[in-house]
Amino acid sequence: MSYLKINSRLAINDIMMSYTEDGKDGPPFLIFIHGFPFNKSMWKVQVQALKDDYHVITYDVRGHGDSDSGNVDFSIELFVNDLISLMDILKIDKTVLCGLSMGGYISLSAILNFPERFDALILSDTNCIADSPEAIEKRMMAIENIRKNGVEKYADESIKNLFSPSSFITRKEEIVAVRKMIISTSEQSLCNTLLALCKRKETCRKLSEIKVPVLIMVGKEDKVTPPTAAKFMHEKIKGSCLGIIKRAGHLSNMENPDVFNYQFKKFVSSV
């Protein structure tokens, strides 16, 4: 079996998209979708852990990392279209899909609209509900604050909610890395994505339609999408597995990668 390592950009729809391929040259495929406002580098520990056994793909959602923004309004549907186009160009008929937070919203929409393209689904620190009026108001205030006070202030405020208390002591490198991801995202992309998140549709009522194996993971101390949201999805998706990760907040894959990777590998090897 030959191995490959690619870090490149591809023309996808109206943009150039940055992506990586690492591991076995051929199936089985794993695709990871990052959260907001991060980029594909948040998965580097997972890539290292999985590349010997799988063909691992990470990419920057448009407007994030090294992917262009394009000239159209952002939406979850647009992000899904980009994902399917990437799979088509890379000649991937079916894959295991993993999404964290916003990546989870994209993953849920993708599997509900293109069920034949996915072998299994991993949802991490995400939920199925649409934004409440209060949540929309918070996002609109965030947009106002970004435009008024800049991206760095937004990054510093965001960090407070993303990590568990223990991570501020034990995961200082990861905190620095996440802050860097946020401040390297343009003001316009931050605002465009916040608007897209405001407008996203709920997927809760369709969860029972998901027929592939599903693993749901969540940081025990996740304040953004708490364990109650994960448990709700677990109850709605027949046969799904639930993993609650200790010593982790919203970025469970970075805060407790050993447990995250163990649960991920155990699940994927079983499907």
Secondary structure as UniProt FT lines:
FT   STRAND          3..12
FT   TURN            13..14
FT   STRAND          15..24
FT   STRAND          29..33
FT   TURN            36..37
FT   HELIX           40..43
FT   HELIX           44..50
FT   TURN            51..53
FT   STRAND          55..59
FT   TURN            62..63
FT   TURN            65..66
FT   HELIX           76..89
FT   TURN            90..91
FT   STRAND          95..100
FT   HELIX           102..113
FT   HELIX           115..117
FT   STRAND          118..124
FT   HELIX           133..149
FT   HELIX           151..162
FT   TURN            165..166
FT   HELIX           167..170
FT   HELIX           172..183
FT   HELIX           187..199
FT   HELIX           204..209
FT   STRAND          214..219
FT   TURN            220..221
FT   HELIX           227..236
FT   TURN            238..239
FT   STRAND          241..245
FT   TURN            246..247
FT   HELIX           252..255
FT   HELIX           257..270
//
